[in-house]
């Protein structure tokens, strides 16, 4: 199987899809943080947000690098 075959079957997400999923997780963590009662719970939601914000940052960099390569 080639990479295009795998992508057409929906087994591999695009970078844009991954970014949208990560942003959705960040929004969910923000909402949960508002209603978190314990300090441990609040810390865990903040860690989740920081982790997925880093993922978004690196995916956006990867997307930018990929577009620069395609433009060459």
Secondary structure, DSSP 4 states (H G I P E B T S, - for coil): --HHHHHHTT-S--HHHHHHHHHHHHHHHHHHHHH--SHHHHHHHHHHHHHHHHHHHHHHHHHHHHHHHHH-
